[in-house]
Amino acid sequence: MTNIAGNDSTQMLVLTLIFALASLLHGISGLGVTLVTTTALASMYPLPYAIVLIIFPSLLLNALTWLAGGGRSIWQNFIYYGRRYWLLALTSLLGSILGAKLLLWVDSAYILVLLAAVIGYYVVSSLLGKQIRLPDTKPVLIIVGFSAGVIGGATNAMSTILMMYLLSASNDKNTIAKVGNMCYFLGKIAQIIVLREPIMALGGGEWQLIALLSVISIVTLLVGIRLRRYLPQARFRQLILLILVVLGIRVGWQGVMAFL
């Protein structure tokens, strides 16, 4: 495992800025904070280590987005979305367990190339303004939930697959956001279970950094939500897509070079 604790303050500042920017933009535009932070950190550290650093800040943001607000209490949100989308949540959880295991079983080069491909799909579909919608049937739900879980567990890019189903299952943006974050939350739980040894191997300095990143992520998420009504979301989406293009090319290049 790489150890950040012994590295200079510049590196910690870069990490802080990455999480702050990603969480702010997540609050403003609803764009996946995990995809942005994973892509950025995967270009700096080994992918399994990058995912370990991201798990706990993402877990908190996903729980907040899923359970807080929407005109219901935390318990009411838990029951309401749990009852209606339990099968999607279960299949994404099972897929996430397998995906997280791939981090331990498969050469990271393959997963980096997969991450770059998923980012490419996400950026192209966003730029074209087209979303692939799938039939709202139980077999499709099971296949999409499991596939999204595998992708999410291995690369933290679950949203790119999951949204294809959620957009066909509901027209309510609030429901899409909350169900998506419920599945992302369970994906993080799966990663914690599978990656418990690398997580336990983290040093005290790294846990302090994770705690700092978690606090910064929550604060900037709440600021972003406040700013949402005042700022044009389209511009921020364009900015983050540009950032993803640059980082995706870098990550893909790293994966390809690892083969050579």
C-alpha positions as CSV (number, residue, x, y, z in Angstrom):
1,M,0.0,0.0,0.0
2,T,1.1,3.5,-0.8
3,N,1.4,5.7,2.3
4,I,0.2,9.3,2.0
5,A,1.0,10.1,5.6
6,G,4.7,10.4,4.8
7,N,4.2,12.4,1.7
8,D,4.4,16.2,1.5
9,S,1.6,18.6,2.2
10,T,1.2,19.5,-1.5
11,Q,-0.2,16.0,-2.2
12,M,-2.7,16.3,0.7
13,L,-3.8,19.7,-0.6
14,V,-4.4,18.2,-4.1
15,L,-6.5,15.4,-2.6
16,T,-8.5,18.0,-0.5
17,L,-9.1,20.1,-3.6
18,I,-10.2,17.0,-5.6
19,F,-12.8,15.9,-3.0
20,A,-14.0,19.5,-2.4
21,L,-14.5,20.2,-6.1
22,A,-16.1,16.8,-6.8
23,S,-18.5,17.1,-3.8
24,L,-19.4,20.7,-4.7
25,L,-20.2,19.7,-8.3
26,H,-22.2,16.7,-7.0
27,G,-24.3,19.0,-4.9
28,I,-24.9,21.4,-7.8
29,S,-25.4,19.0,-10.7
30,G,-26.0,15.6,-9.1
31,L,-23.1,14.2,-11.1
32,G,-21.4,11.1,-9.5
33,V,-18.8,12.3,-7.0
34,T,-17.3,8.8,-6.8
35,L,-16.6,8.7,-10.6
36,V,-14.8,12.0,-10.5
37,T,-12.7,11.2,-7.4
38,T,-11.9,7.7,-8.6
39,T,-10.7,8.8,-12.0
40,A,-8.6,11.6,-10.4
41,L,-7.0,9.4,-7.8
42,A,-6.5,6.4,-10.1
43,S,-4.2,8.6,-12.1
44,M,-2.1,9.2,-8.9
45,Y,-2.2,5.9,-7.0
46,P,-2.8,2.2,-7.6
47,L,-6.5,1.7,-8.3
48,P,-7.3,-0.5,-5.2
49,Y,-5.6,2.1,-3.0
50,A,-7.5,4.9,-4.6
51,I,-10.8,3.1,-4.0
52,V,-10.0,2.4,-0.4
53,L,-9.4,6.2,0.2
54,I,-12.7,7.0,-1.5
55,I,-14.9,4.4,0.2
56,F,-15.8,6.3,3.5
57,P,-16.3,9.8,2.1
58,S,-18.5,8.4,-0.6
59,L,-20.4,6.2,1.9
60,L,-21.4,9.3,3.9
61,L,-22.4,11.3,0.8
62,N,-24.4,8.4,-0.6
63,A,-26.2,7.9,2.8
64,L,-27.0,11.7,3.0
65,T,-28.4,11.9,-0.5
66,W,-30.4,8.7,-0.1
67,L,-31.9,9.2,3.4
68,A,-32.0,13.0,4.0
69,G,-34.7,15.4,2.6
70,G,-37.3,14.8,-0.1
71,G,-40.2,15.6,2.3
72,R,-39.7,12.4,4.4
73,S,-37.7,11.5,7.5
74,I,-34.6,9.4,7.4
75,W,-36.6,6.3,8.5
76,Q,-39.4,7.0,6.0
77,N,-36.9,7.3,3.1
78,F,-35.3,4.0,4.2
79,I,-38.6,2.2,4.2
80,Y,-40.1,3.9,1.2
81,Y,-37.2,3.2,-1.3
82,G,-36.2,0.0,0.4
83,R,-39.6,-1.6,-0.2
84,R,-39.9,-0.4,-3.8
85,Y,-36.4,-1.1,-5.0
86,W,-35.2,-3.9,-2.8
87,L,-34.4,-6.2,-5.7
88,L,-32.4,-3.6,-7.5
89,A,-30.5,-2.9,-4.3
90,L,-29.9,-6.6,-3.6
91,T,-28.6,-7.4,-7.1
92,S,-26.3,-4.4,-7.1
93,L,-25.0,-5.4,-3.7
94,L,-24.2,-8.9,-4.9
95,G,-22.6,-7.6,-8.1
96,S,-20.5,-5.1,-6.0
97,I,-19.1,-8.0,-4.0
98,L,-17.9,-9.7,-7.1
99,G,-16.6,-6.4,-8.6
100,A,-14.6,-5.6,-5.4
101,K,-13.1,-9.1,-5.5
102,L,-11.9,-8.4,-9.1
103,L,-9.7,-5.6,-7.6
104,L,-7.9,-8.4,-5.7
105,W,-8.0,-11.1,-8.5
106,V,-7.4,-9.1,-11.7
107,D,-4.4,-7.1,-12.9
108,S,-5.3,-3.4,-12.3
109,A,-4.3,-2.6,-16.0
110,Y,-7.5,-4.4,-17.2
111,I,-9.7,-2.5,-14.7
112,L,-8.1,0.8,-15.6
113,V,-8.9,0.2,-19.3
114,L,-12.4,-0.7,-18.3
115,L,-12.7,2.5,-16.2
116,A,-11.5,4.5,-19.2
117,A,-14.1,2.8,-21.4
118,V,-16.9,3.5,-19.0
119,I,-15.9,7.1,-18.7
120,G,-15.8,7.4,-22.5
121,Y,-19.3,6.0,-22.7
122,Y,-20.5,8.4,-20.0
123,V,-19.0,11.5,-21.6
124,V,-20.1,10.7,-25.2
125,S,-23.7,9.9,-24.1
126,S,-23.8,13.1,-22.0
127,L,-22.5,15.2,-24.9
128,L,-25.0,13.7,-27.3
129,G,-27.7,14.4,-24.8
130,K,-28.9,10.8,-25.3
131,Q,-29.6,8.3,-22.5
132,I,-30.1,4.7,-23.3
133,R,-33.3,3.6,-21.6
134,L,-34.0,-0.1,-20.8
135,P,-37.4,-1.8,-20.4
136,D,-38.8,-1.6,-16.9
137,T,-39.1,-5.4,-16.4
138,K,-37.8,-7.7,-13.6
139,P,-35.3,-9.6,-15.7
140,V,-33.8,-6.4,-17.0
141,L,-33.7,-5.0,-13.4
142,I,-31.8,-8.1,-12.2
143,I,-29.3,-8.0,-15.1
144,V,-28.7,-4.2,-14.8
145,G,-28.5,-4.3,-11.0
146,F,-25.9,-7.1,-11.0
147,S,-23.9,-5.6,-13.9
148,A,-23.9,-2.1,-12.4
149,G,-22.7,-3.7,-9.1
150,V,-19.8,-5.5,-10.8
151,I,-18.7,-2.3,-12.6
152,G,-19.2,-0.2,-9.4
153,G,-17.4,-2.6,-7.2
154,A,-14.4,-2.7,-9.5
155,T,-14.2,0.9,-10.7
156,N,-16.7,3.0,-8.7
157,A,-18.5,3.8,-11.9
158,M,-21.9,2.1,-11.0
159,S,-23.9,5.2,-12.1
160,T,-23.1,4.8,-15.8
161,I,-24.9,1.5,-15.9
162,L,-27.6,2.0,-13.3
163,M,-28.9,5.2,-14.8
164,M,-29.9,3.3,-18.0
165,Y,-32.5,1.5,-15.9
166,L,-33.5,4.2,-13.5
167,L,-34.4,6.6,-16.3
168,S,-36.9,4.1,-17.6
169,A,-38.3,3.2,-14.2
170,S,-39.0,6.7,-13.0
171,N,-39.4,10.3,-14.3
172,D,-38.9,11.8,-10.9
173,K,-35.3,13.2,-10.5
174,N,-35.6,12.9,-6.7
175,T,-36.5,9.2,-6.9
176,I,-33.7,8.5,-9.4
177,A,-31.1,10.3,-7.2
178,K,-32.2,8.5,-4.0
179,V,-32.5,5.0,-5.5
180,G,-29.2,5.5,-7.2
181,N,-27.5,6.6,-4.0
182,M,-29.1,3.7,-2.1
183,C,-27.4,1.3,-4.5
184,Y,-24.1,3.2,-4.4
185,F,-24.2,3.0,-0.6
186,L,-24.7,-0.8,-0.6
187,G,-21.8,-1.0,-3.2
188,K,-19.6,0.8,-0.7
189,I,-20.6,-1.7,2.1
190,A,-19.7,-4.5,-0.3
191,Q,-16.3,-2.9,-0.9
192,I,-15.6,-2.5,2.8
193,I,-16.4,-6.2,3.4
194,V,-14.2,-7.4,0.5
195,L,-11.4,-4.9,1.0
196,R,-11.3,-5.2,4.8
197,E,-7.6,-6.2,4.9
198,P,-6.3,-3.3,2.8
199,I,-8.5,-1.0,4.8
200,M,-7.2,-2.4,8.2
201,A,-3.7,-1.9,6.8
202,L,-4.1,1.9,6.6
203,G,-2.0,3.9,9.0
204,G,-3.1,6.5,11.5
205,G,-2.1,9.4,9.2
206,E,-4.3,7.9,6.4
207,W,-7.3,7.6,8.7
208,Q,-6.9,11.2,9.6
209,L,-6.8,12.1,6.0
210,I,-9.9,10.1,5.2
211,A,-11.7,11.8,8.1
212,L,-10.7,15.2,6.8
213,L,-11.8,14.3,3.2
214,S,-15.1,13.1,4.6
215,V,-15.8,16.3,6.5
216,I,-14.8,18.4,3.5
217,S,-17.0,16.3,1.2
218,I,-20.1,16.7,3.3
219,V,-19.6,20.5,3.8
220,T,-19.0,21.2,0.1
221,L,-21.9,18.9,-0.9
222,L,-24.2,21.0,1.3
223,V,-22.8,24.2,-0.2
224,G,-23.4,22.8,-3.7
225,I,-27.0,21.9,-2.9
226,R,-27.5,25.5,-1.7
227,L,-25.9,26.9,-4.9
228,R,-27.9,24.6,-7.1
229,R,-30.8,27.1,-7.5
230,Y,-28.5,30.0,-8.4
231,L,-26.0,28.5,-10.8
232,P,-26.5,27.0,-14.3
233,Q,-26.1,23.3,-14.0
234,A,-25.3,22.9,-17.7
235,R,-22.0,24.8,-17.3
236,F,-20.9,22.7,-14.4
237,R,-21.7,19.5,-16.2
238,Q,-19.7,20.7,-19.2
239,L,-16.7,21.5,-16.9
240,I,-16.8,18.2,-15.2
241,L,-17.1,16.3,-18.5
242,L,-14.0,18.1,-19.7
243,I,-12.2,17.1,-16.5
244,L,-13.4,13.5,-17.0
245,V,-12.1,13.4,-20.6
246,V,-8.6,14.5,-19.5
247,L,-8.5,12.1,-16.5
248,G,-10.1,9.3,-18.5
249,I,-7.4,9.6,-21.2
250,R,-4.7,9.6,-18.6
251,V,-6.2,6.5,-16.8
252,G,-6.6,4.7,-20.1
253,W,-3.1,5.5,-21.1
254,Q,-1.8,4.1,-17.8
255,G,-3.7,0.9,-18.3
256,V,-2.5,0.4,-21.9
257,M,1.1,1.2,-20.9
258,A,0.9,-1.4,-18.1
259,F,0.3,-4.1,-20.8
260,L,3.3,-3.0,-22.8
